[in-house]
Amino acid sequence: MIEVSRLSGARAGRATVRDVTFRARAGEVTALLDPIGGVASGVVRLILGRDRLTAGTALIDGRTYESLDHPAAVVGTVRSPFGPRPWLTPREHIRRAATAAGQTRRTADEVLELVGLTSLAGDRLWGAPAAARVRLAVGCAMVAGPTNYILDDPFRELTGEDARWLRQVLRRLVSQGRTVLIAGGSLRQWARVADRVIVLGGEGVTAEVPPGELVPVVARTVTIRVARQRELEDLLVGMGATVARTDVDGAEALAVTGLRPDDVWRASVGFGLVELTEETRQAERTLGELAGLAVPRVGVLAERGIA
């Protein structure tokens, strides 16, 4: 368990975290979401003793990070940015982490397989893709089998299959009764992986939101106007989209969810495209309100011209 109470801290003489209190429980993924920028990572740095704590406490299984006799056995960390030594191979990295944690080479090789780096195990890390570096960092965190995990912005450089892999790893860890705390990152990713999302504002924790409440917030809506609306509506429904008729400035339009904006645009070619708008206002406004910020009601307009 990770417990933070009235936590405040500073870096380079500037306050980065003010009066943050929360608890990350065993068997759950707890996500820190920070629309301001820097606060969630600042909390992680304070928990791990990397920045100066000015008030409050941060405990991992009842002890501060600095007081742990064998930190790697208690908490596995993925810090941002993760900078592996490029002259070493993934196997050498994992084995060094295993040796430092009192584990065997066999354990290191098992972890390499678990994080999907067996095929790259003997390659130097010069020019290694970002996803491979993240997988390596996760492997180093897991090698001692700790009961707690803290990951700072782990999805930042992951897409597609790699992001899906990490979500599966985190869910597997909590199914084993471990505590997982993730910070920074994406509203979309947190909605998919977290059990609890804690929103941080300028004055501490401003909201604690079940992920189910975030899913509709992050759904994109594309509003489109074309000359042949009914035909395009049938096509989009056939592609798996949810389509609702709406009114835009007195003209009928289609509100489309469930497809990427580029897919909607490509589907509309040949139907007399007039206007296409990707709406992000709901996510911006909802997150801003949770964080106690004043966020203007704005969307993102993408005009594609006249087809």
Secondary structure, 3 states (H helix, E strand, C coil): CEEEEEEEEEECCEEEEEEEEEEECCCCEEEEECCCCCHHHHHHHHHCCCCEEEEEEEEECCECHHHCCCHHHHEEEECCCCCCCCCCCHHHHHHHHHHHCCCCHHHHHHHHHHCCCHHHCCCCCCCCCHHHHHHHHHHHHHCCCCCEEEEECCCCCCCHHHHHHHHHHHHHHHHCCCEEEEECCCHHHHHHHCCEEEEEECCEEEEEECHHHHHHHHCCEEEEEECCHHHHHHHHHHCCCEEEEEEECCEEEEEEECCCHHHHHHHHCCCCEEEEEEECHHHHHHHHHHCCCCCCCCCEECCCCCC
